[in-house]
Each structure stands twice: as C-alpha cells, then as structure tokens.
Amino acid sequence: MLSEEELQSNVSVASSPTSNCISKGGGLKVHNYFGLSDSSSVESSTLSGNVEDDKATISLKATELTLGLPGSQSPARETELDEKPFFPLLPTKDEIFSSSQKNIASGNKRGFSDTMYTEKNWMFPEAVATQSVVNKEVTQNIPKGQLGTLNNSSSPPAAKAQIVGWPPVRSYRKNTLATTCKNSDEVDGKPGSAALFVKVSMDGAPYLRKVDLRSYTNYGELSSALEKMFTTFTLGQCGSNGAAGKDMLSETKLKNLLNGKDYVLTYEDKDGDWMLVGDVPWEMFIDVCKKLKIMKGADAIGLAAAPRAMEKSKMRA
Amino acid sequence: MNYFPDEVIEHIFDFISSHKDRNSISLVSKSWHKIERCSRKRVFIGNCYAINPERLIERFPSLRSLTLKGKPHFADFNLVPHEWGGFVHPWIVALAKARVGLQELRLKRMVVSDESLELLSRSFASFKSLVLVSCEGFTTDGLASVAANCRHLRELDLQENEIEDHRGQWLNCFPESSTALTSLNFSCLKGETNLAALERLVARSPNLESLKVNRAVPLDALTRLMSCAPQLVDLGVGSYENEPDQESFMKLMAAIKKCTELRSLSGFSEVAPLCLSAFYPICQNLTSLNLSYAAEIQGNHLIRFIQFCKRLQRLWILDSIGDKGLEVGASTCKELQELRVFPSDLHDEEDNDTAVTEIGLVAISAGCPKLHSILYFCKQMTNAALITVAKNCPNFIRFRLCILEPNKPDHTTSQSLDEGFGAIVQACKGLRRLSVSGLLTDKVFLYIGMYAEQLEMLSIAFAGDTDKGMLYVLNGCKKMRKLEIRDSPFGNAALLADVDKYRTMRSLWMSSCEVTLGGCKRLARNAPWLNVEIINENENNDLMERNEEDEREKVDRLYLYRTVVGARKDAPPCVTIL
C-alpha cells in the first residue's frame, strides 16, 4: 500500500559510490560551497555587487568551524555578533564567518517579525530592512497588516496574523479537523454570527468536546447538550441509574444528575478563575467563559465563594 | 555481458526494480538502453510536465505501472492556484490510444476528471490498481465507472482527495463477480455510504487486506465489516459521535479480537472513547497507528493507548499527546521508525499547555534508536535539544521540524537555530529530506551545503539573510532535486549564479522572495530547457507587455523545472511561462 512517503521518494538503497569519493577527495575545494572561486562562477558581474563583495570577505578560513559538542563547548553561550564557529574542517583558526552578518541573536531582518511580534524587543537593522520591507508590491503573501504597521497606522499589531499557507498543514487536514470541531456541537450553529467554541472536559472522561456557546440561548439548552454528550459517562461510572438518563432532557436534569452524582459544572473565566456555572446572566456568561469543566463536587468546594462574588458584581451591574 | 543473448540480459534486468538503478542501466550502452526500455514495466515521473505521454510510450512500450506527480508541493498549503494544471486526462488519452497494457496508475496532486476515470476504466482490460493522493476534480460518479468496468480491480486507494460526493451508489457498481479486492480506501469521501453494498462487497472479497472507511460508517456497520473480514491487516475506522451501548461495545470487542492479522490502524476522526479502548486487545500487534485526526481525545487517553503498542514502527499523532506522551512513547515503542506530530490547535489562539516542545523531541530521539523519519510541529525549540537529537539519532533520512511561529529563536538563549540544524546535517549523513524553521541566518545554509551530501529535498521558510544562503545550498548539495523556498530574502544573484545546476534538479520553487521579473527573464533566456513559470494571481494582463521599468518588479511566485518538451500549453491566465 502506497503511503505519502513512498510516493515521494523512490528509494534506492544502493547509492552510487562515485559521488562520495569525489567529494571526499576534494579536500580543500571549499570554493565549491560558495561558488565564488576564480575558476567557476558566476557571470554575475552585471548584477548587483553582492557576489563581488563576498569574494573579499569570505575566504578559505571561513569554512573552518568547530562543532561544539555538548559538554565541550556549551551552545548556550553569551550572545555575540561574531559567534565562534562550530565545525572543524581544517586546523582551527578563529576567523569569523562574515562581517556582513548582523544581529544573529537578536534580530530578524525582515519586516515580518517586526510587525508580528512588536512586543518583543528585536533589532531591526535599517539597511536590510528597507530593502526587503519597503516594497510596493501587494502580491506578497504577507498580509497587508505588515505595511500598515510600518507606517505607524492606528491598527493594532496582529498577535498572530493569518499567513497564507502557514503553518504548513495540508488543507485536507485543516478542513477535516475543522469539521470535527463543528460536529462536536450537537446543535446547528447559527449561520451569521461567529461561533464561540469552548472546550468542555469532564473529570474522568477520556475525551473532551467542544461546544459553540452562541448556539444556545440559556443555561438550560447548554445543560441539555452537555448532558447528551456526557450522560453515558456518569451512567457508566455509577451503573445503578439504568436507562433513565438518556431519555430525559429537561433543563434541570443535568444539574440533578450531576449534583446527584456529585458533579458540578464550572467554567474558567477571562481572568483564569474557576467559577460555578449559573450565577451570572447568560449573556455575561458567554462573554467571559473560556472553558467548561464538569468537576467532581469535592473538587469544586473551593469555588463556593465564587458565586457570591459574582452575585455581588451582578448586583452592582 | 555483451555475449549473452538479449533475453538473458532482459531476465537479469528483471531483478532490478529501483528506478534509479534502471535509469543507470539504460545509460551503459545502446543495446542495454534498448533492452532496458523494452522490458521496463514501472515508470515514475516526478513532474508530469517534464515529459509528454507520447514520448513516454515510445520509449517504454511495455509499460504496466505509471506514477505521476502534478502540482508542486506547496500546492498543499494553498500557494498554488487551483487552475494551475496537472491534468491527467491527456495521459490517459495517449495511453489508451497506444493500447498500453496499463495495470497500475498512481497520481499525486493531479487534476482528475470523471471523464478521465471513465476512459481509464474502459481502456485497460487488465487494470488492477488505482491510487490517488491529494487529487481533485472528480466525483463519486467517476468512482462508479472504475468500480463497474475494471473487472480485475484489486486496489482502490483514495488518500486525502477532494471528491465531490454525489451520494450515489458507486459501491453498488462493483459487480457481484468482483472478488479480487485487496485494498479499498474511501476515507476521504464526505457523504453517505451505502452500508449494505459495502458489507456485501467486503463479504465477497476474501483477499481484502486493507479497508479504510469514511465518517459515515457507523459503529455497528464497522463491527459487521470486521466480523466478515477477520483477515484485515490495515483498518481505517470512521467516526462515532455517540457512545455505544453495552451490547454494541461487546460485539465490537469480539470482532476486533478476531482480527489477529491487524497491523495498521487509522481514521478515528471523531471517536467515542469506548471505541478506542475496544482496540486495546490488538494494540500489541500494531506496527502502524494514525491517530492524527482524533482531535478530541485527551492526551492521557492517547497515552494509555500507546502504552500497549510495543511493536509500533510508524506513529502519526496530534500534539495533544504532549511531551509526557512522547516520553511514554519513547519508553514503549522501541521499534519506532517514523513519527509525525501534527498541530491540533489550528484555529484557536489559546495557549495550549499540552502541546509538544523540544523536550518531547529529545525524549523520542533518546528512546527510539531506529527512528529515521520525523515530522514535528511544535511551539519552541532549542539548539541544545537539536544537538542532542543529532547525537542520539544519526540515522535520520527525513527530518522536518516546523516551529509554528516564524522566525522564532532558541527560546532559552534567543539565538538563531543555525547550530542546532547544523548539528543535524552534520550527524545525519544519510539525510535526504529536510525542512527547517525558526530563526535562521545564512549560516545554517552554509552548514547544509557543507554537510548534507545526500540531501534531495529542502524546504525553507522565513529564513536566511542574503543570497549567500541560497548559494551555499545550490553549490554544496550535489544531490538536490527539489528546493522550495518561501518568504526568504534570496534574489537574482542566487537564482542566476549557476544555471546548469537546474539540469540536475527536478524543480525550484520561490515565493515571496527577492527575485525580480528581470532575473527570471534572464534565466529563461539562458536556459531554454527550463520552464520558468511566474504565478501571479493578482495580475490579469500579460507580463510581457509591461515596460522595462517592471523588470525590477518582484515576482510573487516562481516555479521552474527542467523539461524535454518545452512550455506547456495548458497553463491558466495567472501563469506566465517565460
């Protein structure tokens, strides 16, 4: 049976030995790696001066790098512009790699990082930046937010803007996983407004589900849906309840069932606190709820104070 | 050897099946070339535009098995317009016309139409095997023709294709006399499935070894299928939204226990937890496990499952397994050869504290000595971890690391990841495929050019500083076949430095880089044996008509490939072939 990998690589285990010999016997033919030697090359004299400059800065010595094996030379050294080279090719000299390299540790040259992660203190060398960033093209895959931010527009920097084709996950996979998320919600989502998916987990359950809070209008509907999803669990665990749970979808059933078996429904709010569900108005609830969890009653004792706090804020509001 | 009659030489060649070796044989002498080509049964064409079907058939008249690939790899990530090309139809037309005795057709990233499938099904009497991977353009009607007309069909394997599901009766189209099926995979179909037809088909296919069903096959149907096919080796299950009741569960377990030959498990796109646990009895036999679509199973239950899988060689899983889970995998799955960890949280912004980090990667490398292929999506990485991994696993053939945030440095030192990847290429002398990510400078490419002698495919995104980076790779990696680059500052100097290099490569992809139209034009002029394609979805007009100023305009997407048949005629308007 053909797998992706098999289709991709026609595996030939018997690799031709000749090429290995040539490269090993090459010895000091380091210019092959750069393509900048006198013999071969680059009829690039008509192009930009980059290549010509390189001949000056890169020499044989640049290939002498020493590998820092763990223990001998810690890789987590202090940050330097001119890192000590790592890989031994010839008897060592400490020639630096290239003087044109800037800010290895601290910077990214391209505008992308500048816009995406403006909260980080990354250097932004102007010379290279202007070349790559200030272009008139709109055909780049990087979203327009990049240009906007550079011009100091009022739009806030996108925390993680959607880049076309990134991360490199096949569309088929993305679509399939997305459908899985939608299907977990037993109620049809409303077409117009954006869905508000939150994860629902239950102590002891081997899986978690996702529900779209916007598809319910009150706690009762949420209860019913959750009950449908998790009922068999409580039945399975407690055994004695028989077939009662599945048929009854009344509003209080979940609470009764859960409370009867010592479970409570809790949620994590925007501040990261765990609260009991049911104490605030529905609209406020869906606004602040980040996650849902069906906890054992014993675990939820610490939350007893929370409803009172919410009630106070409710009265204030 | 030249004193042997041709038939003897041909017989000797029969033992040589690898494409590379057969290609080498054909270069030895004219007579060997002739014997080889006339006896060649299997041909692999990595780029369907590198040659045309007529020349293929002329050279290999005895062709039985053809593999074709169409769109470039980055088409998987929506970087190639839908209408770009890769049509299989002309191939099928030509093969049919020449009465080639085609038995197997394997396609990847190609556009297939119902018409093509219908023609295929009617033209090749001995047709046995159809494998479609990441293809599109057809519907279940096309499948119906294949089912109905290919009397000797043994294998129908549909992997991750976009198929329009007409919810028809394609499964019913397999004639009652069809009993030769060994492999049936329709997991990517989105619609309803005729369960009765499926069950009858499976029941009359005693040689069926691989069965992968789609979401619409419910639990009780799966149980019945397994019961009448206990010889299954490879099973893909559907999705089950509801918990099974006690009786169904017992039946499922009983059926599973009978499948003593089962070695490979996949599917699970939405599985009730009990169903997963029903498979525990056969876990110890599994060599391949794909849980990468089981988005809703919590890490601890994934871990519990894997703990039973002591013979696992291939594992595809979501990052919800966490570092802890990978540590468990490392101590359990000593036979592991291939690992893929996919990201689970593609839509949410929330911080997933169970996602994997460098810790999991190091654990796996330490625990699994046979590991040779890895695809790893993670949120962070360090040089130290990569150096350790390189030391633990010098046998990597494929190493693909994707740090989700572009340009992310080593999170403990804030340095680039040059040294980490450098260690990987230096230690893994057999490395053939590499994908790099994170903050990377030109230096990593220096290392790659220096050490990655066997590297055939390299994927670069958001990396490098100057043209030197790309030059190191082009000059150093003698075996490079496919180079794909996006959002990196490589320009004309690198592109044009060594035009002849592209003779030795299948293709080069560059998108959102620094190459300009002028550079591409110059390349096309210097290399008439290349197709230099510019893809520009925003432009409707012909690029050639614009004035000289636009020579300096940056090219959005460039795809070039060697070809012996010149510019293709089926390019859409958004593609310009220079």
Chai-1 contact restraints between the chains, C-beta under 6 A:
chainA,res_idxA,chainB,res_idxB,connection_type,confidence,min_distance_angstrom,max_distance_angstrom,comment,restraint_id
A,M1,B,S183,contact,1.0,0.0,6.0,A-B,restraint_1
A,M1,B,S210,contact,1.0,0.0,6.0,A-B,restraint_2
A,L2,B,V131,contact,1.0,0.0,6.0,A-B,restraint_3
A,L7,B,K108,contact,1.0,0.0,6.0,A-B,restraint_4
A,L7,B,V133,contact,1.0,0.0,6.0,A-B,restraint_5
A,N10,B,H19,contact,1.0,0.0,6.0,A-B,restraint_6
A,N10,B,F44,contact,1.0,0.0,6.0,A-B,restraint_7
A,S12,B,S18,contact,1.0,0.0,6.0,A-B,restraint_8
A,S12,B,K20,contact,1.0,0.0,6.0,A-B,restraint_9
A,N32,B,N475,contact,1.0,0.0,6.0,A-B,restraint_10
A,Y33,B,G449,contact,1.0,0.0,6.0,A-B,restraint_11
A,Y33,B,M450,contact,1.0,0.0,6.0,A-B,restraint_12
A,Y33,B,Y472,contact,1.0,0.0,6.0,A-B,restraint_13
A,Y33,B,N475,contact,1.0,0.0,6.0,A-B,restraint_14
A,Y33,B,G476,contact,1.0,0.0,6.0,A-B,restraint_15
A,G35,B,L471,contact,1.0,0.0,6.0,A-B,restraint_16
A,G35,B,N475,contact,1.0,0.0,6.0,A-B,restraint_17
A,G35,B,A497,contact,1.0,0.0,6.0,A-B,restraint_18
A,V42,B,A497,contact,1.0,0.0,6.0,A-B,restraint_19
A,S44,B,A493,contact,1.0,0.0,6.0,A-B,restraint_20
A,L47,B,N492,contact,1.0,0.0,6.0,A-B,restraint_21
A,L47,B,A493,contact,1.0,0.0,6.0,A-B,restraint_22
A,N50,B,D467,contact,1.0,0.0,6.0,A-B,restraint_23
A,N50,B,A493,contact,1.0,0.0,6.0,A-B,restraint_24
A,V51,B,A493,contact,1.0,0.0,6.0,A-B,restraint_25
A,P70,B,I387,contact,1.0,0.0,6.0,A-B,restraint_26
A,P75,B,N383,contact,1.0,0.0,6.0,A-B,restraint_27
A,P75,B,A384,contact,1.0,0.0,6.0,A-B,restraint_28
A,P75,B,E419,contact,1.0,0.0,6.0,A-B,restraint_29
A,A76,B,T413,contact,1.0,0.0,6.0,A-B,restraint_30
A,F86,B,E419,contact,1.0,0.0,6.0,A-B,restraint_31
A,I104,B,S416,contact,1.0,0.0,6.0,A-B,restraint_32
A,I104,B,T441,contact,1.0,0.0,6.0,A-B,restraint_33
A,A105,B,S414,contact,1.0,0.0,6.0,A-B,restraint_34
A,A105,B,Q415,contact,1.0,0.0,6.0,A-B,restraint_35
A,N108,B,N407,contact,1.0,0.0,6.0,A-B,restraint_36
A,K109,B,D465,contact,1.0,0.0,6.0,A-B,restraint_37
A,S113,B,N407,contact,1.0,0.0,6.0,A-B,restraint_38
A,S132,B,P489,contact,1.0,0.0,6.0,A-B,restraint_39
A,E137,B,K554,contact,1.0,0.0,6.0,A-B,restraint_40
A,T139,B,N538,contact,1.0,0.0,6.0,A-B,restraint_41
A,T139,B,D556,contact,1.0,0.0,6.0,A-B,restraint_42
A,Q140,B,S512,contact,1.0,0.0,6.0,A-B,restraint_43
A,N141,B,S512,contact,1.0,0.0,6.0,A-B,restraint_44
A,G165,B,F77,contact,1.0,0.0,6.0,A-B,restraint_45
A,G165,B,N78,contact,1.0,0.0,6.0,A-B,restraint_46
A,G165,B,L79,contact,1.0,0.0,6.0,A-B,restraint_47
A,P167,B,C402,contact,1.0,0.0,6.0,A-B,restraint_48
A,P167,B,L404,contact,1.0,0.0,6.0,A-B,restraint_49
A,P168,B,F77,contact,1.0,0.0,6.0,A-B,restraint_50
A,R170,B,D76,contact,1.0,0.0,6.0,A-B,restraint_51
A,S171,B,N78,contact,1.0,0.0,6.0,A-B,restraint_52
A,Y172,B,E160,contact,1.0,0.0,6.0,A-B,restraint_53
A,K174,B,L346,contact,1.0,0.0,6.0,A-B,restraint_54
A,T176,B,Y293,contact,1.0,0.0,6.0,A-B,restraint_55
A,L177,B,A295,contact,1.0,0.0,6.0,A-B,restraint_56
A,T180,B,S269,contact,1.0,0.0,6.0,A-B,restraint_57
A,T180,B,E270,contact,1.0,0.0,6.0,A-B,restraint_58
A,T180,B,A295,contact,1.0,0.0,6.0,A-B,restraint_59
A,P206,B,P273,contact,1.0,0.0,6.0,A-B,restraint_60
A,P206,B,H301,contact,1.0,0.0,6.0,A-B,restraint_61
A,Y207,B,P273,contact,1.0,0.0,6.0,A-B,restraint_62
A,Y207,B,E296,contact,1.0,0.0,6.0,A-B,restraint_63
A,Y207,B,I297,contact,1.0,0.0,6.0,A-B,restraint_64
A,Y207,B,Q298,contact,1.0,0.0,6.0,A-B,restraint_65
A,L208,B,Q298,contact,1.0,0.0,6.0,A-B,restraint_66
A,T232,B,E243,contact,1.0,0.0,6.0,A-B,restraint_67
